[in-house]
Amino acid sequence: MARKGKSASTSALAELHEMLAQVFIDDLRQSREENIPLPAANLGVIRQFLKDNEITASIDADDMASIRDEFADELAQRRAQNKAKLANVLAEDDTAFLMQ
């Protein structure tokens, strides 16, 4: 026996969609403010919601430049630290070799 039901109106579905999006936004904000991570299941639902609604992010050139600069500075700092460590190890090995 086929069940006939009422379909929701477009305006009701649009309101439901907006309310759901707002719940996700509120959850993310609360999580960030309280520094409590959302469960993976919640994040998965949010991710799927964005995917289902074809929401994508485009990378801003200025943002990419600042990220590149940030990592370049970090990389340069790590290289300098590694170079100093290597110089110390080599100096110790040279000294030990000369002492033999």
N, C-alpha and C positions, 0 to 999 in steps of 0.2 A: 504494500500500500504506500503510494508516494505521499510524502508530506509536503503540503503547500505552506509556505511561510511568507511572511512579509519581508521584503528586502528594505534595508535601511536607506534613508534618503541620502543624497549626496552631501547635503549640508550637515547631517548628523555624522556621517563618516569623516567629513573634513574636521568637524569639532573634535571627534574622537582622536583623529590623527594629531591635531594640535595639542590636545591634552596629554597624549602619550609622549610627544616630543618634549613637552614642558616637564613631565615627570623625569625623563632622562636628564634633562638639563639641571633640574633641581638636585637629583642624585649626584651628578658629577660635581656640582658646586659644593654640596655638603661634604662630599668625600675629600675634595681639595682643601676646603676650609678646616676640616677636622683632622686632616692628614691621615685619613683612614682609607686604605685602598678598597675599591669596589670588588666584590667577588668576580671571578673570571666569568661566571655564567651571566652576570649582569652586563659586563662589558661585551660579551658575545652577542647578547640581545641588542644592545645599542649599535654595535658594529653591523649586525644584520639589518637593523632598521635603516641605517644610513645607506647600506648597499642596496636594499630594496627600493629606496627612494632616489637612487642614483646620485647620491651626494659624494662629491669628490673634493679634494683640496688641490689647489694649484700653488706652486711654490713661488713666492715673491722673490725677485732678484735681490732685493736689499736684505731679506732674511737669509738667503743663501750666502751672500757675501759676508754677513756677520758671523754665520756659522763657520764658514771657511776660515775666516780670520781667527776665530776663537780656537779652532782646532790647529791652525798653523802655529799659533802662539804656544799651545800646549805641546805640540810636536817638537817645536824648537827647544822648549824647556826640557823635555824628556831626553832629547838628543844631547843637550849640554850635560845633563846629569849622567847619562851613560858614558859620554866621552870622559868626564871626570873620573868615573869609576874605573874605566878601562885604563886611564893614565895611572891611577893609583896601583892597580894590579900589575901593570907592566913595570912600574917603578919598583915595586916590591920584588918582582921576579928578577929584575936586573940586579938589585942589591943582593938578593939571595944567591944568584949565580956568581957574583963577584966575591962573595964571602966564602965560597966553597974552596 
